[in-house]
Amino acid sequence: MQRELSQATESDATHTGVQASLRDLGKALGFEVWIASNDRGRAHGGGLLGDGCMAQLPASLDRGLESVRLIDVVWVDPQTSQFAAAFEVEHTTSIYSGIVRMLDLALGTPVAGNCALFLVAPDNRRDKVAEQLQRPAFSRVSELGIRYLPYSQLEQNHASMSRFGSSIKPLLEISQRL
């Protein structure tokens, strides 16, 4: 029981750490950042994960799509209020729930027209991510171009993207289309 609790705590910390990394990268690249409504209050780095992030999503977001508010991290273009990128961090949780939220965003909202969609997961979960995307229920996913971003690539390239990047283009280069 103690081991399971320790693993769950470690998993939460890793998930939160990856969200914070994506938050910080998005800000460095000039985007406004949304942190999932259920994660905003998580402690991280002497503050809260949601500190300095958007308090609410653009008003044009359909009120009926509450699941979009649960996407782990969203980058929003400050000039247009359009979603530039959305990230679901799949550390140990079921991957399909993140895919469903991405589908809700891409197919059900006017602010997601050209939004890049990323499933961010440990390097050893790539096959699991690909397997979930092959499910018949997700037949439309291939049209959306959801990409897999391994933790190692995010970690290795974070500093240079933050320093020299100005768009989501570097993320497209280090992620993989599935």
C-alpha positions in Angstrom: 0.0 0.0 0.0 2.8 2.4 0.9 4.6 1.6 -2.4 1.5 2.3 -4.4 1.0 5.6 -2.6 4.7 6.5 -3.3 4.3 5.7 -7.0 1.1 7.7 -7.3 2.8 10.7 -5.6 5.8 10.4 -7.9 3.5 10.1 -10.9 1.6 13.3 -9.9 4.9 15.1 -9.5 6.2 14.1 -12.9 2.9 15.0 -14.6 2.9 18.4 -12.9 6.6 18.9 -13.8 5.9 18.2 -17.5 2.9 20.6 -17.3 5.1 23.3 -15.8 7.7 22.8 -18.5 5.1 23.2 -21.2 3.7 26.2 -19.3 7.1 27.9 -19.1 7.9 27.1 -22.8 4.6 28.5 -24.0 5.2 31.7 -22.1 8.8 32.0 -23.4 7.4 31.6 -27.0 5.0 34.5 -26.4 1.7 32.5 -25.9 -0.9 32.9 -23.2 -1.1 29.6 -21.3 -4.1 27.7 -20.0 -3.5 25.0 -17.4 -6.3 22.4 -16.9 -8.9 23.7 -14.4 -8.4 20.7 -12.2 -4.6 21.2 -12.0 -4.3 24.9 -11.6 -4.0 24.7 -7.8 -1.3 22.1 -7.7 1.8 23.2 -5.9 4.9 23.6 -8.0 8.2 25.4 -7.6 7.2 27.5 -4.7 3.8 28.5 -6.2 0.9 27.1 -8.0 0.9 25.5 -11.4 -1.6 28.0 -12.7 0.3 31.1 -11.5 0.6 33.6 -14.3 -1.7 31.6 -16.6 -5.0 32.5 -18.1 -7.9 32.6 -15.6 -10.4 31.6 -18.2 -10.5 30.4 -21.8 -11.7 32.6 -24.7 -15.4 33.5 -24.5 -15.9 32.0 -27.9 -15.4 28.5 -26.5 -18.7 26.6 -26.4 -19.9 26.3 -22.8 -21.0 22.8 -23.5 -17.5 21.6 -24.0 -16.3 21.4 -20.4 -13.8 18.6 -21.3 -11.7 21.2 -23.2 -11.1 23.0 -19.9 -9.5 19.8 -18.6 -6.8 19.6 -21.4 -3.5 19.7 -19.5 -1.9 22.7 -21.2 -3.1 25.0 -24.0 -1.2 27.7 -25.7 -3.3 30.6 -26.9 -2.2 33.3 -29.4 -2.6 36.6 -27.5 -3.5 38.6 -30.7 -6.2 36.3 -32.1 -7.3 34.3 -29.0 -7.0 31.2 -31.3 -5.6 28.0 -29.8 -2.0 27.5 -31.1 -1.2 24.2 -29.4 -2.8 21.8 -26.9 -1.0 19.2 -24.9 -2.2 16.1 -23.0 0.4 14.7 -20.7 0.0 10.9 -20.5 2.4 9.8 -17.8 0.6 6.8 -16.5 -3.1 7.5 -17.1 -5.3 6.0 -19.8 -4.4 7.6 -23.0 -7.9 7.5 -24.6 -9.3 10.2 -22.2 -6.7 12.7 -23.4 -7.5 11.8 -27.1 -11.2 12.4 -26.4 -10.5 15.9 -25.0 -8.4 16.6 -28.1 -11.2 15.5 -30.3 -13.6 17.7 -28.4 -11.3 20.7 -28.9 -10.6 20.1 -32.6 -14.0 19.1 -33.7 -16.2 21.2 -31.4 -14.7 24.6 -31.0 -14.2 27.6 -33.3 -10.9 28.7 -31.6 -9.0 25.5 -32.6 -8.9 25.9 -36.4 -5.1 25.4 -36.8 -4.3 24.1 -33.3 -1.4 21.6 -33.1 -2.3 18.7 -30.9 0.3 16.8 -28.8 0.2 13.8 -26.7 3.2 14.1 -24.3 4.4 10.9 -22.7 7.4 9.0 -21.5 9.6 7.6 -24.2 8.6 4.1 -23.4 4.9 4.8 -23.9 5.1 5.6 -27.7 3.7 2.2 -28.7 0.8 2.6 -26.2 0.0 6.0 -27.7 0.1 4.7 -31.2 -2.0 1.7 -30.3 -4.8 3.9 -28.8 -4.8 6.1 -31.9 -5.5 3.0 -34.0 -8.8 2.3 -32.2 -11.8 2.4 -34.5 -13.5 5.0 -32.2 -10.6 7.4 -33.1 -10.8 7.0 -36.9 -11.0 10.8 -37.4 -7.8 11.4 -35.4 -5.5 10.8 -38.3 -7.1 13.8 -40.0 -6.1 16.0 -37.0 -2.4 15.2 -37.1 -2.0 14.5 -33.4 1.7 14.2 -32.6 3.6 12.3 -30.0 6.1 14.4 -28.0 8.4 12.2 -25.9 9.6 13.5 -22.5 13.2 13.2 -23.5 12.8 15.5 -26.5 11.0 18.1 -24.5 13.7 18.0 -21.8 16.6 18.0 -24.2 15.3 20.9 -26.3 13.4 23.0 -23.8 16.2 25.5 -23.2 17.1 26.2 -26.8 13.4 26.4 -27.8 12.8 28.9 -25.0 15.8 31.0 -26.0 15.6 30.9 -29.8 12.0 29.9 -30.6 9.1 32.1 -31.5 6.4 29.7 -32.6 5.4 26.1 -32.3 7.6 25.1 -35.2 10.4 23.6 -33.0 7.9 21.4 -31.3 6.8 20.1 -34.7 10.4 19.2 -35.4 11.0 17.3 -32.2 7.7 15.5 -32.1 6.5 12.5 -34.2 3.3 12.3 -36.3 1.4 9.1 -35.4 
